[in-house]
Amino acid sequence: MARARGRNSKLPKGIEVGGLAESKKAFEALPAATRRAIVGAVNEQAAETRKALIKRISEDGRVNQREVGKRIRISKAKASEGRAFAELKLSRAPVRFKHWQYDTRVQDSTGTRASIWVRKGGQRMRVWGFVNPKGRGVPLTRMRKGNKDRIRRAAGWGLKNHWNHQVNDQLRDEIATGVDGKFLNRFNKEWAKRS
């Protein structure tokens, strides 16, 4: 079961793509053709928004699109359940560094410690410290357990910061405009069938 978001929670926020009905009762009172038009428009817009977010996050962070796509899922609107909204949610699972275009920067005079930097919003952001700058392929980090050192791969980086950067008022305006246009098209088609 997912943890509830608290006021100071660091959990990623979902995006709710709403329909044109204010409540479940109001939605269920609408004619079936109108409900179908609302649900279809909301789900179509949610799919478009997901595609746009995948593209924007992968381009901004220089991360593999497929890996971003695996971490954004949609809960669709359903007329049968009286749900006039869809929700996009982000998984907090980290993306391994092999799927990122990252840089390492040496940060000490010995040349044995480095940090990993990725891009966000056109700027560089430090996301992981203390990796081996000479490691090939994937960045390696040292973990001490008891009195033994263990070398392992750096775990990766999550998409929460990139998600929060992309989910802004501009995106919300795009969603609202998109749902309105799609609803009108679908509504006209539904009522044309009845004529």
N, C-alpha and C positions, 0 to 999 in steps of 0.2 A: 504494500500500500504506500502511495506517495506521501511524503511529509507535507504538512500544511505550511503555507507561507506565513511567517510571522511578520511583524512590522519592520524588523531590521534584518530580515532573511536575505541570504545571498543566493537563494534559489533563483533560476531564471524565470522570467515572467512569460506567460503564454500570451498569444495574440488571439483575441476573440473577434471573429468575423460575424457581425450581427445581421439579422434579418430586419424586416420592417415592422415586426410585431413587438409590442412592449412587454407582454407577458404570455405565459403558456395558455391561459384561458382566452386571451384575446386572439392568439394564434389559432387555437382550435375552433374558435367561432367563425373564422374566415371560411369562404368557400374552398372546396378541395382544389380547384384549379389555381386559386391564388396561393394556397399553401405550397403546392407543387412548384409554382413559379419562384416563390421565396426560397425554398430549400435548394432548388436547382441553381439559382443565382448565387446563393451563399457558398455552396460547395464548389461551384466553378471559380468564384473569386478566391476562395481559400487555396485551391490548387494553383492558381496563378500567383498568389502571394508567396506560396511555398517555393515555387520555381524562381521567382524574383529574389527571394532571400538567399536561396542556395547560390545563385549567380553572384549576388552582391557580396556575400560573406567570403566566398571562395576567391573572388577577384581582389577584395580588400586585404584579406589575410594571406593571400597566395597559398591557399590550401586546396587539396584535391576536392573537386565538386562532389564526387561520389561519396566521400567520407562525410561531407556536410549533409548531403541528402539522407544518409542513414540516420542522422541525429535530429532531423526535423520531421515530426509526424503530425497528422491531421486527425482530429476527432470530428467526423462529419455531422452536419445537420440532418435530422431525420423527421420527416413529417409524421410518421407512425408513432413516434415517441413525443410529439409536440415540442421538438427541439428546433428552434428557428435560428440557431447559431452554430458555427463550426469553430474549432479552436486549434491553433497551431502551437505545439509544444516542442521545446528543445531538450534533448537528452544531455545530461551533464558528463557523459562518458568522454574521456580525453581522446583526442586524435593523435596517434603516434607521430613522432617527429619526421618519420620517413615520408609522410604525406604533406608536410609543410615545406615551403621554401623559407629556410631560416638562415641566420648568420650566427657565427660564434665569435665572441670578442674576448681576447685574453684580458684578464682583469688584475693580475698580480705580476710582480717583478720576476718571479721564477718561471713564468710561462707555462705553468702546469694546471692552472685553473682558468676556466672561461665561463661565460654566460651565454645563454641562447636568447636570440632576439628575433621577433616576428614583426610583421607590419599590421597596424590597425589604424584606420582613418588617415592613411597617408603618412603616418609616423611610425618610428620603430619603438617597440615595447619589449622590455626585458621580461621573460617568462620563466626562465629556469637558470639557476646558478650552479656553480661548481661542477662543470663537466670537463672531460678531457678534451682539450682543443685539438689533439692529434688523432683522436679516434676517427676511424674510417666508416663511412656508411651512416651509422646511427650514433648519436652522442651517448657516451658512457659516463656514468656517475658512480661514485664510491659510496657504499653504505657500510657503516660499522655496526657489527652485531657481536656483542660480547667483546672479546679481544681480537676478533678477526675482521679484516676488511673484505668486503665483497664488491665486486664490480658488476654492475647491471646497466641495462639500457635506461636512459631517462624516460619517464613514463609517458610523456606527451603533454599536450595542452588542450584545455577545453575551449568551447566556442562561446561561452557566456558573455565575455567582454565584447566580442564581435557582434553577437546577437543584439545586445543592449545598444550598441552603437548604431545598428541598422534600423532597429524598431524605434521610430521617432514620429513626430507629427506629420511629416511628409508622407511616410508610409501609411499612416492612419487615414490621411486625406485620399490617397490613391485607392485604398480599400473601400472607403465610403462611396467615392465616385464610381468605382467599378461595380459595386453591388447595385447601386441605383440603375445604372445603364443596363446591366444584365437582367435585372428584375423586369424592367419595362419591356425588353425584347421577349423574354419568356412569357410574361403576362399577356402580351399581344398575341403570341402564338397559341397559348392555352385557350384564350377566348375566341380566337379565329376557328379553332377546331369545333367549338360549340355552336358556331353560327351556321 
